[in-house]
Amino acid sequence: MRLLGLQLQDFRNLSQVQLLPSPHATIAVGQNGQGKTNLLEALYFLATLKPLRAGRLSELVKWGASNARVTGRFLLKGAEREISVEVGGGTRQAFVDGKKAASLEDYFGGVSVVAFTPDDLEVIKGGPDARRSFLDRAVFNRFPAFLRESREYARALKNRNRLLREGAAVEPAYLEAYDETLAKAGARLYARRRALMAELAPRAQATFASIGRTVDPAVYGYHPAHLSGDFSQADEAALAGALREALTARLRRDLDRGFTSVGPHADDVTVTLGGRSARAYASQGQQRALVLGWKIAEIENLEGAMGFLPLLLLDDVSSELDPERNAYLMNYLAKSGAQVFLTTTDASLVHAAAAQDTLWLSVSTGQVREGLPDVPA
């Protein structure tokens, strides 16, 4: 898979961008707040139909414009393919080769991207929401159908929570119907997360062992809260049954609080170092090494599963890593052969990832130009 061309129109502060990326490294240099991250977010949005940072789709449209559009031309298994996504009026529309995409699966069609941001480096010490999102981004990369499946679950959850807020006025039969839908949809999300963790965790643990600067082994885990039975062996029907039982057992609590307290939306990812919580006991450097290990494992796992490397997006990560781990990451990227987009405020931090055919970009006040920015004498 390779990105051959990229076009942006009115995406955040980027009015018009058209570029032919390097097959290896494209590096955007500029000060904070100029639009470097917006360039990466446009690519991420194109490849996933999900914003990397924005809470609402309307935030992706440049102030004063009615819509935004991102178009990418890819080489996939020897054939060229163009995908586009347009945002306007709070909605998005996806296109394949100029026509509306018939389905999400048709749109994605082998396009895969892994993003790595400074926020990711803080995920270990953050809250469960951040770790769930971190996990689910990896699940989606591995299983693109997860986007549709997670939307189905979210709709069922929203409807059940609405009924819970009605309290005593709600008909029990209505709640039972949503419990059934929620249990089946939730079981699929459980199964997807479990499959991803089984593939990725051993790779992440091995990578951390080489960069963690500690003899303590890292362990990444996921087990649904409040679920009975053997999660590691249960099939989807058993998982759905266990979730249904948990929903019933916690109904009184949920009615009192007005929201659903059990399910994939309420779970956490566990990360331990030497058997102790990495969130509580790991140093900041070790926490970041744990995330770096995960990201490298995700890249390698996708290559093993798909037969090609995903597009890699790194947003000013080098400035947040210590020199030794940054050097490890840059050397890994240079040797991987992957197509990489990096942003940085300091070109020297990413120079090790640059190849002879690197495309250097200068980003300032929403303008993207080829070449390094001028440095005052």
Helices and strands as residue ranges (DSSP letters): E 2-11, E 14-19, E 25-29, H 36-48, G 57-60, E 67-76, E 79-88, E 91-96, E 99-100, H 104-108, E 113-116, H 118-121, H 128-142, H 146-166, G 167-169, H 172-211, E 218-222, H 236-249, H 251-257, G 264-266, E 269-273, E 276-277, H 278-281, H 284-306, E 311-315, G 318-320, H 323-336, E 340-344, G 347-349, G 351-353, E 359-364, E 367-370
